[in-house]
């Protein structure tokens, strides 16, 4: 019986198509990429059936997590302007480097007296910095109120626009904390705002 | 195929110019590797599912306007208690014992829809729409608040408001161990 000869085939495959697809996907991901913002509040937002996406620009967000308040504004120039105004209000002067640092900080949650040391911390060590949350209560003069107020004024002066307010809170956060934020907004006649939720499939009607 | 003819010209030997044929295949393995590595990186760092916004409008409490009298018979009050419990009642507080309920399609949503139907049946014209007053207690969570506001949009309740809880409702929640 003659031996069955297995034909030797080259193992090199044509990878052109694969390469094409890979780069197509890569281009897609690069173009749609929006880096995840590192949120120190670690808030897990509750689901809802709302479909309106959160705006990308002109937003200020108060995050509530672990009973602490965190604040963020999307615009960089508004951030540095708000910091200047807050420094004047609370008698803290910030160096240009600190202002620059602050304008690059997306979310922060430190009280005014701690802010300077927060901004002086090495960026590599910032993750380990224990953020105590912005001081807030239901009175007329608290730090969270002033942060919102000064950034709204800065936005008005710089862009002549109104900032849209949104609240992002952890699912398990109790109502008094939410009420604190809401009353801060109500005190400056902000009655329309967004609650940030994640998407849940809508029930069949 | 995506191979380019990159063969250069051969040496000039006497008469004809012969081009030297060399293989134009490029090894794409490394390139594909790199491409997939980058894809993986971008997939992990992007947030594909953007968070959604729920619009909420609070009543303007800065101007004291004359309040419109709302018939108690078409007002439903929802009290958000602790442990994900709800108490709701129709009409004025204290008149009717509140019903203890849970979140979900078969519980509170059903109650809202039933009450809205009842209001629609007993009232006419502009008054046929039920109004909902939400009283979140200090023990209720943000999740509860979002859930009940979501129910408002699901059940198509147009008029609703978040109002401070009444002390008697807190007492009632405590009595029912929902605080």
Contacts between the chains, C-beta under 8 A, distances in Angstrom:
chain1	res1	chain2	res2	distance
A	12	B	25	7.8
A	14	B	1	6.7
A	15	B	28	3.9
A	15	B	29	6.6
A	15	B	31	8.0
A	15	B	32	5.5
A	16	B	1	6.2
A	16	B	2	4.6
A	16	B	28	6.7
A	18	B	28	7.7
A	18	B	32	5.6
A	19	B	28	5.0
A	19	B	31	5.8
A	19	B	32	5.1
A	19	B	35	6.6
A	22	B	32	5.7
A	22	B	35	3.6
A	22	B	36	5.5
A	22	B	39	6.3
A	23	B	35	5.4
A	25	B	39	5.2
A	26	B	35	5.4
A	26	B	38	5.2
A	26	B	39	5.1
A	26	B	42	7.0
A	29	B	38	7.9
A	29	B	39	6.1
A	29	B	42	3.5
A	29	B	43	6.2
A	29	B	46	6.3
A	30	B	42	6.1
A	32	B	46	6.4
A	32	B	48	7.7
A	33	B	42	5.4
A	33	B	45	6.7
A	33	B	46	4.7
A	34	B	46	6.3
A	34	B	47	6.2
A	35	B	45	5.7
A	35	B	46	7.5
A	36	B	45	6.0
A	36	B	46	7.5
A	36	B	47	5.4
A	45	B	51	6.2
A	46	B	142	6.4
A	46	B	143	3.9
A	46	B	146	4.6
A	46	B	147	6.8
A	47	B	146	8.0
A	48	B	52	6.8
A	48	B	54	5.6
A	48	B	146	5.3
A	48	B	147	7.4
A	48	B	149	7.5
A	48	B	150	4.2
A	49	B	150	5.6
A	49	B	153	7.0
A	49	B	154	6.3
A	50	B	52	4.8
A	50	B	53	6.7
A	50	B	54	4.5
A	50	B	55	8.0
A	50	B	150	7.0
A	50	B	153	7.1
A	51	B	52	6.3
A	52	B	52	6.0
A	52	B	53	5.0
A	52	B	54	7.7
A	52	B	55	7.0
A	53	B	50	4.8
A	53	B	51	7.7
A	53	B	52	6.2
A	53	B	53	6.9
A	54	B	50	6.2
A	54	B	51	5.1
A	54	B	52	6.7
A	54	B	53	4.6
A	55	B	53	7.5
A	64	B	142	7.3
A	166	B	53	6.3
A	168	B	51	7.5
A	169	B	142	4.2
A	170	B	142	6.6
A	171	B	141	6.3
A	171	B	142	6.0
A	171	B	143	3.8
A	171	B	146	8.0
A	172	B	141	5.4
A	172	B	142	7.5
A	172	B	143	6.8
A	173	B	141	6.2
A	173	B	142	4.5
A	174	B	138	6.5
A	174	B	139	6.4
A	174	B	140	6.9
A	174	B	141	5.8
A	174	B	142	7.7
A	175	B	80	7.3
A	175	B	136	4.4
A	175	B	137	6.8
A	175	B	138	5.8
A	175	B	139	7.5
A	175	B	140	4.8
A	175	B	141	7.1
A	175	B	142	7.3
A	175	B	144	7.9
A	175	B	145	6.6
A	176	B	138	5.2
A	177	B	142	7.9
A	178	B	136	7.9
A	178	B	142	5.5
A	178	B	145	6.5
A	179	B	136	7.8
A	182	B	58	6.6
A	182	B	162	8.0
A	185	B	58	7.8
A	186	B	58	6.1
A	186	B	61	6.2
A	186	B	62	7.9
A	189	B	60	7.4
A	189	B	62	5.8
A	191	B	57	5.8
A	191	B	58	4.6
A	191	B	59	7.1
A	191	B	60	5.4
A	192	B	55	7.0
A	192	B	56	7.4
A	192	B	57	4.9
A	192	B	58	7.8
A	193	B	55	7.9
A	193	B	56	6.0
A	194	B	53	3.8
A	194	B	54	6.3
A	194	B	55	5.8
A	194	B	56	7.0
A	195	B	53	7.2
A	195	B	54	4.3
A	195	B	56	5.6
A	195	B	145	7.8
A	195	B	146	5.9
A	195	B	149	7.2
A	196	B	51	4.9
A	196	B	52	7.3
A	196	B	53	6.0
A	196	B	54	7.6
A	197	B	51	6.9
A	197	B	52	5.3
A	197	B	53	7.5
A	197	B	54	5.3
A	197	B	146	5.6
A	197	B	150	7.8
A	198	B	49	7.2
A	198	B	51	5.9
A	198	B	52	6.7
A	199	B	49	6.5
A	199	B	52	5.3
A	202	B	154	7.5
A	203	B	105	5.7
A	203	B	109	8.0
A	203	B	154	6.5
A	205	B	154	7.7
